Every structure is written in C-alpha cells, then in structure tokens.
Amino acid sequence: MSETEYPAWRDHGIKAYAEDKAQSGYSLENALKLAKKSYENGLPQGLNTPDNYIFTILNATEQPVGALWFAVKEHYGKKSAFIYDIEINPAERGKGLGKATMLSLEEEVKKLGVNKIGLHVFAFNKTAHALYASLGYKTTDITMEKTI
C-alpha cells in the first residue's frame, strides 16, 4: 500500500470496524471510539509501524479491490501472524479473491519465519467463517454475551 492510499484505507477501516462492532451490540458512538483507538494503537506509525504489513489487494487486471493488514508478533519465542483487517470490495466478492489473498498470505508469512496465522471474525460473518474453515482455520475461543 502506498502512503497516498493509506489515509483513505485507514478511515474506511475505522468506519467498517465500528459498523461491525455496532452490529455486534455496541452503540455506534462507542464502537467508533473503540475502532479509532484500535487503529491508533495498532498502527501508531502508520505504514511505518514495525512488524505490520498492509497490502492493497489487486484483481487479475491489476485493479485495487481490497486490502489486507496483518502483524507479526512473537509469543514465548514463537512468531505468529495476526490478521487485523481483510476486506474485498463488495462488487468483487464471490470471485475467489479472498481465498487467493489468504493463500498468498500463507506464502508471505512463511518468508518472515512464521508458521501460524490467527484472526478474529465476527459471529454474524458466516461467509468469512466458511472461507476460513475451508482453508483449515480452527476456532480457538468463543466470546459470548447476553444483554439483560
């Protein structure tokens, strides 16, 4: 991703994350605050934040159709990657770009000495659940809530 693309991607990501949090039960106001804080904390130096990688996803004709943000972390002496954001533009979904991006990510993180990828997916995003399961991702935790 280029420096010129970054601000629009960040602003869109904050808005989209807030909308997802709101769909999961947060007030839109609190969801927006949380989303802004998440991006500020996750990317304090923007594109220059160490161990964070942000890629523009291109289709077969080299047109931008989405973005991927992941970070490499070390826990207990082992490196792992965590996907913070992956999004394919709605008009481009269902064409295999998500799967292709995830498979390309596997190759990319191997070059970084990583052999494990983690991610968070919202419960309502059944399409993403199915994609990740088809690629061999396993559920490791489930957070549940009840409004009373």
C-alpha positions in Angstrom: 0.0 0.0 0.0 1.2 3.5 -0.8 1.4 6.5 1.5 -1.3 8.1 -0.6 -3.7 5.2 -0.3 -3.1 4.8 3.5 -5.4 7.6 4.9 -8.4 6.6 2.9 -7.8 2.9 3.8 -7.4 3.7 7.5 -10.5 5.9 7.6 -12.6 3.3 5.8 -11.2 0.6 8.1 -12.2 2.5 11.2 -15.7 3.1 9.9 -16.2 -0.5 8.8 -14.8 -1.9 12.1 -17.1 0.4 14.0 -20.1 -0.7 11.9 -19.2 -4.4 12.6 -18.9 -3.7 16.4 -22.3 -1.9 16.3 -23.8 -4.9 14.5 -22.4 -7.0 17.4 -24.2 -4.9 20.1 -22.0 -1.8 20.8 -23.6 1.7 20.5 -22.3 3.3 17.3 -20.7 6.1 19.3 -18.7 3.6 21.5 -17.9 1.4 18.5 -16.4 4.3 16.7 -14.3 5.3 19.7 -13.1 1.7 20.0 -12.3 1.4 16.3 -10.3 4.7 16.3 -8.4 3.6 19.4 -7.7 0.2 17.8 -6.2 1.7 14.7 -4.2 4.3 16.7 -2.8 1.6 19.0 -2.2 -0.9 16.2 -0.6 1.4 13.7 1.0 4.2 15.8 3.5 5.0 13.0 1.0 4.3 10.1 2.6 2.3 7.3 5.9 2.5 9.1 4.8 0.7 12.2 7.3 -2.1 12.8 6.1 -5.7 12.1 2.9 -4.5 10.5 2.1 -5.2 6.8 -0.6 -3.6 4.8 -1.2 -4.7 1.2 -3.5 -3.5 -1.5 -5.3 -6.5 -3.0 -5.4 -6.4 -6.8 -7.6 -8.3 -9.2 -6.5 -10.1 -12.4 -6.4 -6.8 -14.2 -4.2 -5.2 -11.5 -7.1 -3.0 -10.2 -7.3 -2.4 -6.4 -10.2 -4.4 -5.0 -9.4 -4.5 -1.3 -6.8 -4.5 1.4 -5.1 -6.8 3.9 -3.4 -5.8 7.2 -1.5 -8.2 9.3 1.2 -8.1 12.0 3.9 -10.5 13.1 4.2 -10.9 16.8 6.4 -13.1 19.0 5.0 -15.0 21.9 7.0 -17.4 24.0 9.8 -17.4 21.4 7.5 -18.3 18.5 6.4 -16.0 15.7 2.9 -15.8 14.6 0.9 -13.5 12.2 -2.4 -12.0 13.1 -4.8 -10.6 10.5 -6.3 -7.3 11.7 -8.2 -6.5 8.6 -9.0 -8.1 5.3 -11.7 -6.7 3.0 -12.6 -7.3 -0.6 -14.8 -4.6 -2.1 -18.4 -5.8 -2.2 -18.6 -5.8 -6.0 -15.6 -8.1 -6.2 -16.7 -10.7 -3.6 -17.5 -14.3 -4.6 -14.8 -14.4 -7.2 -12.2 -16.2 -5.2 -10.1 -13.1 -4.3 -10.5 -13.7 -0.5 -9.2 -17.3 -0.8 -6.4 -16.2 -3.2 -5.4 -13.5 -0.7 -5.4 -15.9 2.2 -3.2 -18.4 0.3 -0.8 -15.6 -0.8 -0.6 -14.5 2.8 0.5 -18.0 3.9 3.4 -17.8 1.4 4.3 -14.3 2.6 4.4 -15.1 6.3 6.5 -18.2 5.7 9.2 -15.9 4.2 9.0 -14.0 7.6 9.7 -17.2 9.6 6.0 -17.5 10.6 4.1 -20.8 10.7 0.9 -19.8 12.3 -1.8 -17.3 11.4 -4.6 -16.1 13.6 -7.6 -13.8 13.1 -10.8 -12.6 14.6 -14.1 -13.0 12.7 -17.4 -11.6 13.8 -20.1 -14.1 14.7 -22.5 -12.7 12.1 -20.0 -13.0 9.2 -20.9 -16.5 8.1 -19.3 -16.1 4.7 -15.9 -15.4 6.3 -16.4 -18.3 8.7 -16.9 -20.7 5.8 -13.9 -19.3 3.9 -11.6 -19.7 6.9 -12.9 -23.1 7.7 -12.3 -24.2 4.1 -8.7 -23.1 4.4 -8.1 -25.1 7.6 -8.6 -22.4 10.3 -9.9 -23.8 13.6 -12.0 -22.0 16.2 -9.8 -21.4 19.3 -12.1 -19.3 21.5 -15.7 -18.1 21.6 -16.8 -15.0 23.4 -20.5 -14.8 24.3 -22.7 -12.1 25.7 -26.2 -11.7 26.9 -28.0 -8.4 27.3 -30.2 -8.3 30.4 
